[in-house]
Amino acid sequence: MSIPDHPLLSNGKIEGHIKTDRPVVVALLRAGEDERKIYLDTNFLSLNLVDSQPSKQDGNFTFTNIGAGRYFIAIRYAGEAAQISMAEQDVLIVDQLQPEIDLGTIDLMAKQPHL
């Protein structure tokens, strides 16, 4: 089922918490029909940027006033290039049945190499 480009829903919300010891920037990206283009073509990626924000000091982030659609969350350390790896299961669908999504805690500490 296709989600319209100009949906009636405009009060959607995606939120979560980042567990890390360094500042991060969280980006909300609109997913296109072909998700592969999002991470293979950086120009297409920039056209799909909905919003970005640094996580708060407590690690929380919230995107509000989101229209219905298919989205990805991308996270990067402040001052570094984004490392984006997405798959179909990473797509977040905001619609009238699920206007709010809480991603819980995203633990970046576990993904960092230990020296």
C-alpha positions as CSV (number, residue, x, y, z in Angstrom):
1,M,0.0,0.0,0.0
2,S,1.4,3.4,-1.0
3,I,1.6,6.3,1.4
4,P,0.5,9.6,-0.3
5,D,3.1,12.3,-0.7
6,H,0.9,14.9,1.0
7,P,-0.8,13.0,3.8
8,L,-3.3,14.4,6.2
9,L,-1.3,13.3,9.3
10,S,1.2,16.1,10.3
11,N,1.6,15.5,14.0
12,G,3.7,12.3,14.0
13,K,6.6,11.9,16.3
14,I,9.8,9.8,16.4
15,E,11.9,9.7,19.5
16,G,14.6,7.7,21.2
17,H,17.7,7.8,23.3
18,I,21.4,7.5,22.2
19,K,23.8,5.8,24.7
20,T,27.3,7.1,23.8
21,D,30.2,9.0,25.4
22,R,30.5,11.5,22.5
23,P,28.1,14.0,21.0
24,V,26.1,12.7,18.0
25,V,23.9,14.2,15.3
26,V,20.7,12.4,14.5
27,A,19.1,12.8,11.1
28,L,15.6,11.9,10.0
29,L,15.5,10.9,6.3
30,R,12.5,10.2,4.2
31,A,12.7,6.8,2.5
32,G,12.2,6.8,-1.2
33,E,10.6,4.0,-3.3
34,D,14.1,2.4,-3.7
35,E,15.8,2.4,-0.3
36,R,19.1,1.4,-2.0
37,K,19.4,4.9,-3.6
38,I,19.4,6.4,-0.1
39,Y,22.7,5.1,0.9
40,L,24.4,4.6,-2.5
41,D,23.7,8.0,-3.9
42,T,24.7,10.8,-1.5
43,N,22.9,13.5,-3.6
44,F,19.6,11.5,-3.3
45,L,20.3,11.2,0.4
46,S,20.6,15.0,0.9
47,L,17.3,15.5,-1.0
48,N,15.6,13.2,1.5
49,L,16.8,14.9,4.7
50,V,13.7,15.9,6.7
51,D,15.5,17.2,9.8
52,S,18.6,16.8,11.8
53,Q,19.6,17.7,15.4
54,P,22.3,17.1,17.9
55,S,21.2,14.7,20.6
56,K,20.5,16.4,23.9
57,Q,23.1,16.1,26.7
58,D,21.0,13.3,28.2
59,G,21.1,11.5,24.9
60,N,17.4,12.0,24.0
61,F,16.2,13.1,20.6
62,T,12.7,13.9,19.3
63,F,11.4,14.7,15.8
64,T,7.9,16.2,15.9
65,N,5.3,17.3,13.4
66,I,6.2,14.5,11.0
67,G,3.8,13.7,8.2
68,A,2.8,10.2,7.3
69,G,5.5,8.3,5.4
70,R,8.5,6.0,5.5
71,Y,11.6,7.2,7.3
72,F,15.1,6.2,8.4
73,I,17.1,7.5,11.3
74,A,20.9,8.1,10.6
75,I,23.3,8.8,13.4
76,R,26.8,10.2,13.2
77,Y,29.4,11.5,15.6
78,A,29.6,15.3,15.6
79,G,32.3,16.4,13.2
80,E,32.6,13.1,11.4
81,A,31.2,11.8,8.2
82,A,28.0,9.8,8.4
83,Q,28.3,6.0,8.4
84,I,24.9,5.0,7.1
85,S,23.9,1.4,6.6
86,M,20.2,0.8,6.2
87,A,18.0,-2.1,5.3
88,E,14.3,-2.6,4.7
89,Q,13.8,-3.6,8.3
90,D,15.1,-0.2,9.4
91,V,12.3,1.7,7.7
92,L,10.0,3.5,10.2
93,I,6.4,3.9,9.1
94,V,4.5,6.8,10.5
95,D,0.8,6.8,9.7
96,Q,-2.6,7.3,11.4
97,L,-2.4,3.8,13.0
98,Q,1.1,4.5,14.4
99,P,1.6,8.3,14.6
100,E,4.3,8.0,17.4
101,I,7.4,5.8,17.4
102,D,9.7,5.3,20.4
103,L,12.9,3.7,19.3
104,G,14.0,3.2,22.9
105,T,17.8,3.2,23.6
106,I,20.3,2.9,20.7
107,D,23.5,1.8,22.3
108,L,26.5,3.1,20.4
109,M,28.9,2.2,23.2
110,A,28.6,-1.5,22.4
111,K,29.5,-0.8,18.7
112,Q,32.8,1.1,19.5
113,P,36.1,-0.8,19.4
114,H,37.8,-1.0,22.7
115,L,41.5,-0.1,22.8
